[in-house]
Amino acid sequence: MQEREADPTTSVPLPPPPYVDPASPADAPRLAPLSPRVLVLIVAAIIIGMLLWMARDSVRPFVLGLLLVYLLDPPVRWLVRRGVHRVLAIIAVYVVSFVLFVEFLNLTLTPLVNEFVRFIQDFPALAVQLQAQLERLGEVYARLQLPVAVREWIDAFIANLVAGGGGGAPDVNLSFLLPIVTGAGGIIGTIFGFLLLPVWVFYLLKDRVALTDTFDSALPATWRFDVWAIVRMVERVFGQWVRAQLILGVTVGVFTFIGLTILSATIDPVFGRYAVLLSITAGILELVPIIGPIIAAVPAVLLAATAGVEAVVAALVLYTLVQQVENNLLVPKIQGDAVELHPAAVIFAIIIGGALAGLLGAILALPIAAAIRDVVRYLFRRLSPGSSEAVAASVAGLGMEGRLGRSASSEASAAPGP
């Protein structure tokens, strides 16, 4: 049988967890008592967290700035490795990014504005057409030979939807989406914060190495392995999520545009009149998993309803097909397993994130929940006796091999606790 290649993380002994009492039995580890230094760090973290939460509306632009750092740092490092000065590399990446953004606006902004203005102008006529289609559907429904009990249930269900609940039919409550929708308005109040983003991101990119070294030197030697393992787990999750969302958003937008163009030529021209508007909406709402694609399909279905039942069925088929291709083909290839969560956990995280931080909280709920999952799993394994192989598997691919040797060598000269 062919031997497997040795894992670099298992060739060097893992450093002992600094938060475990070394005097406790190996089969029943206990937490080490908190030192004054650790207490200071915990209190400082709590105070900083409270301040950030109190100023969360103003902090939102800088969260977007951190995501931009994830996107811009790889090309900057690529140029630096080829001998370009870091400041010049950042300026070059800024120029290329600006040119690409302007070209994107040239391609999409004009047709997007035109279609939006056209929609405002066509709205009265579309409303009349929708009313006519509903009346026609009502006539068809009246001619159906349905049992009395079934007809009464359907009538009660429709009346309950129109009245917003209170009837005997099932109650459809979409109030959990309210924080997500209303949170979008809060972004307008922080528009000035976004104007500072390019400067703030520039300084983060410029001093990234120095900031990293300063942070590393401030850590106790016994804590460095675990701190950097956790930091890199979070970086891996957010890095994969940012890249995946960009690719998925563009892909879903392009596929939706192509599908709407085909439906415009084969079903009804109403799809082509607003193809750019609908496709960009679908690409942006791709940021909100599970719920976002459903919300994106609503305006397309309503527009299709003005053209008849066939157009509604075609719109539903198109959006369902796009999402099936995305979920079954694109997501496993692009996003991988780092951000994979059960759909029930995703919906729960979105609701909690939307309730706490509005639209931004709903968008970031998935990577935050995935990062918490990985960190908790890692710490659980670190606190479990005889779990060296599981811990090594948790840090595999994080580039921690070099820190294993340094942690082991610094362990002898470091104090037992921080």
Wavefront OBJ file of the C-alpha trace (Angstrom):
o trace
v 0.000 0.000 0.000
v 1.319 3.418 -0.938
v 2.396 5.532 2.005
v 0.746 8.891 2.446
v 2.915 11.971 2.471
v 3.578 13.167 5.993
v 1.597 16.214 7.117
v 4.018 19.050 8.003
v 1.800 20.057 10.915
v 2.279 16.679 12.583
v 6.061 16.458 12.103
v 6.621 19.017 14.882
v 4.853 18.658 18.246
v 2.023 21.103 18.764
v 2.628 23.671 21.507
v 0.478 23.125 24.597
v -2.595 25.372 24.865
v -1.652 28.402 26.987
v -5.139 28.549 28.477
v -4.849 25.048 30.009
v -3.402 24.589 33.486
v -0.154 22.616 33.005
v -0.546 21.151 36.505
v -3.900 19.527 35.645
v -4.058 15.835 34.597
v -3.611 15.173 30.873
v -6.871 13.234 30.668
v -8.852 15.936 32.526
v -7.422 19.351 31.613
v -8.541 22.453 33.500
v -8.452 26.086 32.437
v -5.480 28.032 33.742
v -6.204 30.897 36.139
v -6.420 34.262 34.409
v -3.338 36.404 34.816
v -3.569 40.202 35.232
v -2.351 40.634 31.648
v -5.126 38.438 30.269
v -7.718 40.250 32.382
v -6.545 43.575 30.945
v -6.880 42.203 27.424
v -10.381 40.845 28.103
v -11.570 44.127 29.632
v -10.047 46.097 26.737
v -11.732 43.793 24.199
v -15.106 44.218 25.927
v -14.781 48.022 26.011
v -13.709 48.194 22.360
v -16.550 45.866 21.367
v -19.102 48.017 23.205
v -17.769 51.190 21.562
v -17.897 49.599 18.116
v -21.441 48.400 18.730
v -22.571 51.841 19.897
v -21.049 53.396 16.764
v -22.071 50.540 14.437
v -23.766 52.855 11.920
v -20.507 54.744 11.435
v -18.409 51.562 11.421
v -20.215 49.984 8.471
v -18.129 51.745 5.794
v -14.938 50.463 7.419
v -16.278 46.906 7.366
v -16.580 47.342 3.610
v -13.033 48.728 3.674
v -11.735 45.518 5.276
v -13.404 43.525 2.508
v -11.692 45.748 -0.066
v -8.363 45.049 1.637
v -8.974 41.316 1.100
v -9.543 41.963 -2.606
v -6.697 44.420 -3.231
v -3.968 42.903 -1.066
v -3.234 39.828 -3.284
v -2.388 41.870 -6.435
v -0.364 44.310 -4.297
v 1.681 41.438 -2.832
v 2.092 39.972 -6.326
v 3.648 43.235 -7.559
v 5.817 43.621 -4.444
v 7.261 40.121 -4.921
v 8.340 41.218 -8.411
v 10.340 44.153 -7.129
v 7.771 46.967 -7.301
v 7.837 49.399 -4.368
v 4.813 48.825 -2.140
v 3.442 52.372 -2.516
v 3.770 52.208 -6.302
v 2.141 48.765 -6.282
v -0.830 50.109 -4.318
v -1.189 53.088 -6.659
v -1.071 50.777 -9.693
v -3.746 48.509 -8.215
v -5.870 51.561 -7.379
v -5.572 52.867 -10.956
v -6.472 49.508 -12.510
v -9.394 49.047 -10.101
v -10.671 52.552 -10.859
v -10.453 51.988 -14.618
v -12.307 48.674 -14.314
v -14.972 50.306 -12.137
v -15.452 53.160 -14.624
v -15.727 50.685 -17.501
v -18.288 48.723 -15.531
v -20.320 51.894 -15.013
v -20.040 52.737 -18.710
v -21.440 49.344 -19.597
v -24.229 49.225 -17.015
v -25.052 52.667 -15.627
v -26.609 54.220 -18.732
v -28.904 51.277 -19.587
v -29.669 50.840 -15.893
v -30.801 54.460 -15.509
v -32.726 54.304 -18.774
v -34.567 51.160 -17.705
v -35.320 52.606 -14.270
v -36.777 55.775 -15.826
v -38.709 53.636 -18.300
v -40.114 51.566 -15.433
v -41.300 54.723 -13.621
v -42.975 55.916 -16.826
v -44.522 52.512 -17.578
v -45.675 51.821 -14.032
v -49.290 53.066 -14.490
v -49.709 50.999 -17.652
v -48.094 47.968 -16.005
v -50.472 48.296 -13.056
v -53.468 48.346 -15.439
v -52.135 45.282 -17.276
v -51.566 43.444 -13.984
v -55.107 44.255 -12.867
v -56.459 42.954 -16.181
v -54.511 39.710 -15.834
v -55.781 39.258 -12.267
v -59.352 39.792 -13.418
v -58.864 37.252 -16.205
v -57.406 34.793 -13.712
v -60.380 35.427 -11.432
v -62.773 34.575 -14.252
v -60.924 31.322 -14.917
v -60.994 30.522 -11.197
v -64.747 31.212 -11.025
v -65.392 28.717 -13.839
v -63.427 25.936 -12.141
v -65.546 23.133 -10.685
v -63.888 23.010 -7.267
v -65.353 21.428 -4.140
v -66.984 23.932 -1.830
v -64.522 23.268 1.016
v -61.524 23.781 -1.267
v -62.962 26.994 -2.715
v -63.707 28.360 0.769
v -60.160 27.584 1.908
v -58.638 29.309 -1.132
v -60.903 32.356 -0.671
v -59.966 32.564 3.012
v -56.282 32.204 2.167
v -56.385 35.033 -0.401
v -58.388 37.259 1.952
v -55.897 36.570 4.718
v -52.969 37.560 2.478
v -54.687 40.782 1.442
v -55.718 41.664 4.997
v -52.321 40.776 6.481
v -53.488 37.933 8.710
v -56.248 37.420 11.209
v -58.272 34.872 9.270
v -58.614 31.172 9.521
v -56.145 30.524 6.702
v -52.438 30.055 7.286
v -50.679 33.280 8.214
v -47.683 34.236 6.076
v -45.511 36.509 8.182
v -42.575 38.132 6.408
v -41.834 40.645 9.135
v -38.432 39.052 9.741
v -37.319 40.641 6.465
v -38.092 44.148 7.741
v -34.724 44.778 9.444
v -32.929 43.625 6.297
v -34.919 45.937 4.031
v -34.982 48.958 6.328
v -31.271 48.554 7.066
v -30.534 49.580 3.492
v -31.684 53.099 4.301
v -29.079 53.417 7.039
v -26.310 53.244 4.448
v -27.375 56.647 3.108
v -26.582 58.220 6.464
v -22.991 56.919 6.325
v -22.203 58.093 2.794
v -19.503 60.450 4.047
v -17.764 57.541 5.714
v -17.467 55.838 2.340
v -15.610 58.870 0.989
v -12.802 58.106 3.454
v -12.502 54.471 2.432
v -9.875 54.858 -0.330
v -7.486 56.699 2.034
v -8.124 54.302 4.922
v -7.647 51.222 2.713
v -4.473 52.756 1.254
v -2.849 53.079 4.682
v -3.897 49.564 5.666
v -2.340 48.151 2.504
v 0.775 50.300 2.856
v 1.486 49.388 6.495
v 0.090 45.870 6.501
v 3.471 44.227 7.118
v 4.428 46.662 9.877
v 1.021 46.346 11.541
v 1.266 42.562 11.412
v 4.749 42.567 12.959
v 3.629 44.948 15.698
v 0.651 42.761 16.519
v 2.812 39.638 16.548
v 5.417 41.163 18.848
v 2.702 42.273 21.277
v 1.474 38.687 21.706
v 2.896 36.465 24.466
v 5.089 33.768 22.935
v 2.901 30.974 24.275
v -0.242 32.496 22.713
v 1.095 33.174 19.210
v 0.335 29.810 17.639
v -3.305 29.767 18.748
v -3.924 33.450 18.006
v -2.513 33.214 14.491
v -4.351 29.952 13.853
v -7.643 31.641 14.739
v -6.787 34.777 12.734
v -5.960 32.727 9.657
v -9.119 30.647 9.989
v -11.165 33.837 9.949
v -9.092 35.197 7.034
v -9.630 31.996 5.057
v -13.402 32.082 5.544
v -13.771 35.782 4.698
v -11.281 35.601 1.828
v -13.109 32.724 0.176
v -16.471 34.365 0.826
v -15.486 37.725 -0.696
v -14.004 36.152 -3.812
v -16.929 33.752 -4.169
v -19.573 36.466 -3.803
v -17.956 38.612 -6.480
v -17.745 35.726 -8.926
v -21.210 34.412 -8.083
v -22.802 37.871 -8.263
v -21.356 38.557 -11.721
v -22.188 35.049 -12.945
v -25.797 35.153 -11.698
v -26.254 38.631 -13.185
v -24.911 37.551 -16.585
v -26.946 34.322 -16.674
v -30.091 36.210 -15.648
v -29.516 38.807 -18.385
v -29.042 36.087 -21.003
v -32.165 34.277 -19.828
v -34.268 37.449 -19.808
v -33.054 38.270 -23.319
v -34.119 34.822 -24.509
v -37.516 35.179 -22.816
v -37.912 38.598 -24.425
v -37.472 37.064 -27.867
v -39.590 33.972 -27.249
v -42.244 34.836 -24.627
v -42.868 38.584 -24.222
v -40.862 41.793 -24.858
v -41.484 42.964 -21.278
v -38.511 40.869 -20.138
v -36.126 42.695 -22.451
v -37.352 46.163 -21.470
v -35.957 45.730 -17.952
v -33.311 43.031 -18.464
v -30.363 45.102 -17.167
v -32.283 46.330 -14.115
v -33.467 42.834 -13.189
v -30.095 41.153 -13.799
v -28.134 43.704 -11.721
v -30.725 43.348 -8.955
v -30.243 39.571 -9.047
v -26.451 39.922 -8.907
v -26.535 42.324 -5.939
v -29.085 40.295 -3.963
v -26.862 37.255 -4.439
v -24.973 38.681 -1.444
v -27.864 37.560 0.791
v -27.929 33.743 0.590
v -31.210 31.814 0.209
v -33.444 34.856 0.852
v -31.731 37.182 -1.658
v -32.524 35.132 -4.801
v -36.159 34.822 -3.682
v -36.438 38.597 -3.272
v -34.731 39.102 -6.673
v -37.308 36.885 -8.386
v -40.293 38.860 -7.052
v -40.046 41.908 -9.404
v -39.435 39.652 -12.402
v -42.503 37.552 -11.592
v -44.636 40.668 -11.050
v -43.536 42.070 -14.403
v -44.219 38.718 -16.029
v -47.689 38.729 -14.479
v -48.570 41.731 -16.667
v -48.032 39.525 -19.725
v -49.937 36.422 -18.653
v -49.586 33.057 -16.948
v -47.104 31.745 -19.534
v -44.709 34.609 -18.797
v -45.000 33.992 -15.026
v -44.153 30.308 -15.496
v -41.221 31.236 -17.757
v -39.851 33.709 -15.193
v -40.146 31.163 -12.379
v -38.400 28.523 -14.485
v -35.584 30.933 -15.398
v -34.840 32.056 -11.842
v -35.144 28.500 -10.502
v -32.770 27.215 -13.182
v -30.202 29.935 -12.468
v -30.274 29.175 -8.748
v -29.993 25.422 -9.292
v -26.941 25.921 -11.509
v -25.451 28.265 -8.901
v -26.139 26.026 -5.897
v -25.156 22.695 -7.460
v -22.353 23.653 -9.854
v -20.859 27.062 -9.060
v -20.929 27.231 -5.243
v -19.071 23.910 -4.664
v -16.394 24.895 -7.189
v -15.964 28.566 -6.237
v -16.800 28.766 -2.551
v -15.625 25.363 -1.352
v -16.298 23.952 2.097
v -14.923 26.846 4.185
v -18.243 28.726 4.166
v -20.544 25.725 3.840
v -23.363 25.693 6.405
v -26.657 23.863 6.674
v -29.503 25.886 5.094
v -31.344 25.990 8.434
v -28.260 27.502 10.087
v -27.890 29.981 7.209
v -31.493 31.216 7.530
v -31.153 31.508 11.313
v -27.877 33.457 10.955
v -29.420 35.799 8.352
v -32.383 36.591 10.581
v -30.139 37.250 13.595
v -27.699 39.321 11.529
v -30.497 41.352 9.955
v -32.096 42.020 13.340
v -28.774 43.151 14.845
v -27.209 45.120 11.989
v -29.743 45.454 9.185
v -28.757 44.760 5.590
v -25.019 44.580 6.300
v -25.606 42.147 9.137
v -27.667 39.892 6.882
v -24.960 39.953 4.198
v -22.108 39.178 6.616
v -24.087 36.634 8.644
v -22.868 33.673 6.589
v -19.074 34.256 6.816
v -19.335 35.281 10.485
v -21.278 32.120 11.346
v -18.803 29.966 9.384
v -15.823 31.627 11.096
v -17.397 31.085 14.536
v -17.965 27.434 13.638
v -14.308 26.904 12.675
v -12.940 28.755 15.719
v -15.179 26.891 18.171
v -14.248 23.569 16.553
v -10.549 24.412 16.804
v -10.735 25.485 20.462
v -12.815 22.420 21.337
v -10.169 20.183 19.820
v -7.369 22.082 21.554
v -9.071 21.463 24.903
v -9.691 17.771 24.194
v -7.022 15.291 25.405
v -5.291 13.315 22.686
v -6.592 15.432 19.795
v -3.275 16.433 18.210
v -4.220 14.943 14.835
v -7.588 16.718 14.855
v -5.917 20.036 15.723
v -3.377 19.484 12.945
v -6.240 18.859 10.522
v -7.901 22.106 11.656
v -4.806 24.187 10.841
v -3.924 22.318 7.647
v -3.563 24.715 4.740
v -3.305 27.804 6.954
v 0.477 28.193 6.615
v 1.086 27.422 10.285
v 3.920 24.948 9.663
v 6.598 27.591 10.135
v 5.041 28.788 13.384
v 5.053 25.276 14.830
v 8.831 25.213 15.010
v 9.081 28.763 16.355
v 6.403 28.078 18.967
v 8.166 24.938 20.099
v 11.553 26.693 20.352
v 10.123 29.707 22.166
v 8.201 27.513 24.598
v 11.350 26.628 26.532
v 12.334 30.240 27.146
v 8.796 31.574 27.693
v 7.031 31.754 31.004
v 4.324 29.151 31.699
v 1.546 31.734 31.473
v 1.071 35.110 29.815
l 1 2 3 4 5 6 7 8 9 10 11 12 13 14 15 16 17 18 19 20 21 22 23 24 25 26 27 28 29 30 31 32 33 34 35 36 37 38 39 40 41 42 43 44 45 46 47 48 49 50 51 52 53 54 55 56 57 58 59 60 61 62 63 64 65 66 67 68 69 70 71 72 73 74 75 76 77 78 79 80 81 82 83 84 85 86 87 88 89 90 91 92 93 94 95 96 97 98 99 100 101 102 103 104 105 106 107 108 109 110 111 112 113 114 115 116 117 118 119 120 121 122 123 124 125 126 127 128 129 130 131 132 133 134 135 136 137 138 139 140 141 142 143 144 145 146 147 148 149 150 151 152 153 154 155 156 157 158 159 160 161 162 163 164 165 166 167 168 169 170 171 172 173 174 175 176 177 178 179 180 181 182 183 184 185 186 187 188 189 190 191 192 193 194 195 196 197 198 199 200 201 202 203 204 205 206 207 208 209 210 211 212 213 214 215 216 217 218 219 220 221 222 223 224 225 226 227 228 229 230 231 232 233 234 235 236 237 238 239 240 241 242 243 244 245 246 247 248 249 250 251 252 253 254 255 256 257 258 259 260 261 262 263 264 265 266 267 268 269 270 271 272 273 274 275 276 277 278 279 280 281 282 283 284 285 286 287 288 289 290 291 292 293 294 295 296 297 298 299 300 301 302 303 304 305 306 307 308 309 310 311 312 313 314 315 316 317 318 319 320 321 322 323 324 325 326 327 328 329 330 331 332 333 334 335 336 337 338 339 340 341 342 343 344 345 346 347 348 349 350 351 352 353 354 355 356 357 358 359 360 361 362 363 364 365 366 367 368 369 370 371 372 373 374 375 376 377 378 379 380 381 382 383 384 385 386 387 388 389 390 391 392 393 394 395 396 397 398 399 400 401 402 403 404 405 406 407 408 409 410 411 412 413 414 415 416 417 418
